Amino acid sequence: MALPNHGANAHHVYERLGIEIPKTVIDFSENVNPLGPPAFVMEKWSTYAGLITKYPDPHGEPFLSAAAKYHNISVDNIIVGNGAAELFASLAKRYENKRAVLIHPTFSEYEATLAPYNVYIKEIIATGELPLDEVLDEIEFAEVIYICRPNNPTGHLIPLKEIMQIAEYAKRYKCEVILDEAFLDFIDEKESFIPYLKDFPNVIVVRSMTKMYAIPGLRLGYAVGSEGFIKDIRSRLSHWNSNAIATTIGAECLKEEAYRMKAIAYATEIRQWFTDFLEKWNCVVLPSSTNFICFQLPEATRSKAFFEYLLAKGCVLRHTENFKGLDGKWFRVGMKEKAHMEHLQKEMTEWFEENLSL
């Protein structure tokens, strides 16, 4: 039985597996900032009521200008989306009847949005270091390559110099690069490719506001690229594709530097702490640079039993059945507040003690 292709909405996992939903459920399959939205969101919430009765700005203001200022670029080089997923859907039409390269395991929306357009997809498997020569070879025959950096679900950060090399090679062979930086906020803006876009009209960077700022219900993302690239994406979007509350809150979020630094510090600390716990039980943990960890049990054949045991205990991990290269034998766990992580450790420890022979 196929499980849902995304994290979050945990009740769908329980329904598919026919497992009764416990009274208390902690969803580790989602990977938004556990610190919650910046404080101003709730403090000013009542002030957003007036926006409900007005049409939003068709270009996503005031967020459009705020994001342009944040990255020191022109508003002509940025487009606002109803989450990054909407932008991927618009981009996909661009490659109808063409050839795309996907590096797996990776975000399922790339393939899902390309599927309706008869795109031939060349798959490359890389759970860690990129097979750069293979990637470059495939670029010669492709119209587009999708790269998730840092990778979801592994957390691996491809070195920026390799992205530069790929972008340069792709430009030579008239191949476009869609660079997904949805989780880059958890690292450092110095790692972003956005400052180099002026030299690479073949590259577009897609960003998400929902992960770092913990506002997934508002749906807000954006893309940065050449004016031509941006106009093409916009031509397939509906007129009022972003809502006024999301764009107003999003503009304020970009000013929250102290909040972001606190989130990065917490994610780094809790990720290392939980990695140490997993490695103590001989689990294989992939090096991660973001707010989630991808790990495998020492006995991968026990993965299904482990997953369902935790579900019954109200702990929902992200399965990997739909991630090519991981094939259900790994799990992704989003970092949560300390008490929730301690609870997960407790439940996992009980299973480990009963089922693992160390």
C-alpha positions in Angstrom: 0.0 0.0 0.0 1.5 3.3 -1.1 2.0 5.8 1.7 1.5 9.6 1.2 4.3 11.3 -0.9 4.8 14.1 1.6 5.4 14.7 5.3 2.9 16.5 7.5 -0.8 15.7 7.6 0.0 12.6 9.7 -3.6 11.4 9.8 -3.2 10.2 6.2 -0.4 7.8 7.2 -2.6 6.3 9.9 -5.5 6.0 7.5 -3.4 4.2 4.8 -2.0 1.7 7.3 -5.3 1.2 9.2 -3.7 2.1 12.5 -5.8 3.8 15.1 -4.6 7.4 15.7 -3.3 7.8 19.3 -4.7 10.5 21.5 -1.4 12.4 21.2 0.6 12.6 18.0 3.9 14.3 17.4 4.6 14.7 13.7 8.4 14.4 13.1 7.7 14.0 9.4 7.3 17.7 8.9 10.4 19.8 8.9 9.5 23.4 9.8 11.2 25.4 12.4 10.3 24.0 15.8 10.6 27.4 17.5 7.4 28.4 15.8 6.8 31.7 13.8 8.5 34.9 14.9 6.7 36.5 17.9 5.3 39.4 15.9 3.0 37.1 14.0 0.8 36.4 17.0 1.3 39.8 18.5 0.1 41.6 15.4 -2.4 38.9 14.3 -5.5 41.0 14.8 -4.1 43.8 12.6 -4.2 41.5 9.6 -8.0 41.2 9.7 -8.5 44.2 7.4 -6.5 42.5 4.7 -9.2 39.8 4.3 -11.7 42.2 2.6 -9.2 43.5 0.1 -7.8 42.0 -3.0 -4.1 41.2 -2.6 -1.4 42.8 -4.8 -1.2 40.8 -8.0 2.6 40.7 -7.8 2.9 39.8 -4.2 3.7 43.1 -2.6 4.8 44.0 0.0 6.8 40.7 0.0 8.1 41.1 -3.5 10.0 44.3 -2.7 11.1 43.0 0.7 12.6 39.9 -0.8 14.3 42.0 -3.6 15.8 44.2 -0.9 16.9 41.2 1.2 18.8 39.8 -1.7 19.9 43.1 -3.2 18.3 42.5 -6.5 15.7 44.1 -8.7 12.0 43.3 -8.4 12.1 42.3 -12.0 14.3 39.3 -11.1 11.9 37.8 -8.5 8.5 36.2 -8.5 6.2 35.3 -5.5 4.4 32.0 -5.4 1.8 30.3 -3.3 4.5 28.2 -1.8 7.5 26.9 -3.7 5.4 24.0 -5.0 3.3 26.4 -7.2 6.5 27.7 -8.8 7.7 24.2 -9.6 4.4 23.5 -11.2 4.7 26.6 -13.4 8.3 25.8 -14.4 7.4 22.2 -15.4 5.4 23.3 -18.5 8.6 24.9 -19.8 10.1 21.5 -20.3 7.3 19.8 -22.1 8.5 17.0 -24.4 12.1 17.7 -23.3 14.7 15.9 -21.2 15.3 16.6 -17.5 17.9 15.3 -15.0 16.9 14.6 -11.4 19.3 13.7 -8.7 17.7 11.2 -6.3 16.7 11.0 -3.5 15.0 14.4 -3.8 11.8 16.4 -3.4 9.0 14.5 -5.1 7.3 17.6 -6.5 10.0 17.9 -9.3 8.9 14.6 -10.9 5.2 15.0 -10.0 5.0 18.4 -11.8 7.0 17.2 -14.8 4.9 14.0 -15.2 1.9 15.6 -17.1 4.2 17.1 -19.8 5.8 14.0 -21.3 9.2 14.9 -20.0 11.9 12.3 -20.3 13.6 12.0 -17.0 17.2 10.8 -16.5 17.7 9.7 -12.9 21.0 9.9 -11.0 21.3 8.4 -7.5 23.4 10.2 -4.9 22.7 9.9 -1.2 25.9 11.8 -0.4 28.7 13.2 -2.5 27.6 14.1 -6.1 28.9 11.9 -8.9 30.0 15.1 -10.7 31.3 13.5 -13.9 28.0 11.6 -14.4 26.1 14.8 -13.8 28.1 16.8 -16.4 27.8 14.0 -18.9 24.0 14.0 -18.6 23.8 17.8 -18.8 25.1 17.7 -22.4 21.9 16.0 -23.5 19.3 17.7 -21.2 17.3 20.8 -21.2 17.1 21.1 -17.5 18.6 19.7 -14.3 16.9 20.0 -10.8 19.2 20.3 -7.8 18.0 20.4 -4.2 20.6 22.2 -2.0 20.7 21.4 0.8 19.1 18.1 -0.2 15.7 17.0 1.0 15.6 14.3 2.5 19.3 13.7 3.2 20.4 17.1 4.4 23.6 16.9 2.2 25.0 20.3 1.1 26.7 20.1 -2.3 29.7 22.4 -2.2 29.0 25.8 -3.8 32.0 25.4 -6.1 30.4 22.3 -7.6 27.2 24.1 -8.2 29.2 26.8 -10.0 30.9 24.2 -12.1 27.5 22.6 -13.0 26.0 26.0 -13.8 28.9 26.9 -16.1 28.8 23.6 -17.9 25.0 23.8 -18.3 25.2 27.3 -19.8 27.7 26.0 -22.3 25.2 23.2 -23.4 22.1 25.4 -23.2 20.8 23.4 -20.2 18.8 25.2 -17.5 19.4 24.7 -13.8 16.5 24.8 -11.2 18.2 25.2 -7.8 16.0 24.5 -4.9 17.2 26.4 -1.8 14.2 25.8 0.4 16.3 24.9 3.4 19.3 27.1 2.9 18.0 29.5 5.6 19.2 27.0 8.2 22.8 27.4 7.0 24.1 30.8 5.8 23.1 33.2 3.0 26.7 33.1 2.0 26.0 29.6 0.6 23.2 30.9 -1.7 23.7 31.0 -5.4 21.5 34.1 -5.8 24.5 36.6 -5.9 25.9 34.7 -8.9 22.7 34.7 -11.0 23.7 37.8 -13.0 26.3 35.6 -14.7 24.0 32.7 -15.2 20.7 33.4 -17.0 20.2 29.7 -17.3 19.8 29.3 -13.5 16.8 30.0 -11.4 16.8 29.7 -7.6 13.6 28.7 -5.8 13.2 29.6 -2.1 10.6 28.8 0.6 9.4 31.0 3.5 7.5 28.2 5.2 10.4 26.1 6.6 12.5 28.7 8.5 9.7 30.9 9.6 7.2 28.1 10.5 4.4 29.4 8.4 3.5 26.5 6.1 -0.2 27.2 6.4 0.2 30.6 4.8 1.9 29.2 1.6 4.7 31.5 0.5 7.7 31.0 -1.7 9.6 32.9 -4.3 12.0 32.4 -7.3 14.9 34.5 -8.4 16.3 34.5 -11.9 16.7 36.5 -15.1 13.9 38.8 -16.3 13.1 36.4 -19.1 12.9 33.4 -16.8 10.7 35.3 -14.3 8.3 36.5 -17.0 7.9 33.0 -18.3 6.9 31.6 -14.9 4.5 34.5 -14.3 2.8 33.8 -17.6 1.4 30.6 -16.2 0.4 31.8 -12.8 -3.1 33.0 -11.8 -3.5 36.8 -11.4 -3.9 36.8 -7.5 -1.7 33.8 -6.7 -0.5 35.0 -3.3 -2.7 36.1 -0.5 -2.3 39.4 1.3 -1.8 38.0 4.8 1.0 35.7 3.6 2.8 38.5 1.7 2.5 41.0 4.6 3.8 38.6 7.2 6.5 37.3 4.8 7.8 40.8 4.3 8.2 41.2 8.1 9.8 37.8 8.5 12.8 38.8 6.4 13.7 41.4 9.0 13.9 38.8 11.8 17.7 38.2 11.7 18.0 37.5 15.5 15.2 35.0 15.2 16.9 33.2 12.3 20.2 33.0 14.1 18.5 31.5 17.1 16.8 28.9 14.9 20.1 28.0 13.2 21.8 27.6 16.5 19.0 25.4 17.9 18.8 23.2 14.8 22.6 22.7 14.9 22.6 21.8 18.6 19.6 19.4 18.5 20.7 17.8 15.3 24.1 16.8 16.8 22.5 15.7 20.0 20.0 13.4 18.2 22.8 12.1 15.8 24.8 11.1 18.8 21.8 9.2 20.2 21.2 7.3 16.9 24.9 6.5 16.4 25.0 5.0 20.0 22.5 2.4 18.7 24.6 1.8 15.6 22.2 3.5 13.2 23.6 5.0 10.0 23.1 8.7 10.0 23.7 10.8 6.9 25.6 14.1 7.5 23.0 16.9 7.5 23.4 20.6 7.4 19.8 21.5 8.0 16.9 21.0 10.5 16.3 17.3 9.8 18.3 14.0 9.9 18.1 11.0 7.6 19.0 7.7 9.3 18.9 3.9 8.8 18.5 1.2 11.4 21.4 -1.2 11.9 19.0 -3.9 10.6 17.2 -2.2 7.7 14.9 -5.2 7.3 13.2 -4.2 10.5 12.2 -0.7 9.1 8.5 -1.4 8.6 8.1 -2.8 12.1 10.0 0.1 13.6 7.9 2.7 11.7 4.6 1.2 12.7 5.7 0.7 16.3 6.4 4.4 16.6 3.1 5.3 14.8 1.3 3.4 17.5 3.1 5.4 20.1 2.1 8.6 18.4 5.5 9.4 16.9 5.4 9.9 13.1 8.6 9.7 11.2 8.9 10.5 7.5 9.0 7.3 5.6 11.2 7.1 2.5 9.2 4.7 0.3 8.8 7.3 -2.4 12.4 8.5 -2.3 14.4 6.7 -4.9 17.8 5.6 -3.5 16.3 5.3 0.0 13.4 3.0 -0.9 11.8 2.8 2.5 14.9 1.6 4.3 15.7 5.0 5.8 13.8 7.6 7.9 13.8 11.4 8.0 13.1 13.0 11.3 12.5 16.7 11.7 14.0 18.4 14.7 11.4 19.5 17.2 11.4 21.2 20.6 13.6 19.4 23.2 10.8 17.8 25.1 9.4 16.2 21.9 12.9 15.0 20.9 13.3 13.4 24.3 10.0 11.7 24.0 11.0 10.3 20.7 14.3 9.0 22.1 12.4 7.3 24.9 10.1 5.5 22.5 12.9 4.6 20.2 15.1 3.3 23.0 12.3 0.9 24.2 12.1 -0.5 20.6 15.9 -0.7 20.3 16.3 -2.6 23.6 13.7 -5.1 22.6 14.6 -5.6 18.9 18.3 -4.8 18.3 21.2 -7.1 19.2 24.2 -4.9 19.7 
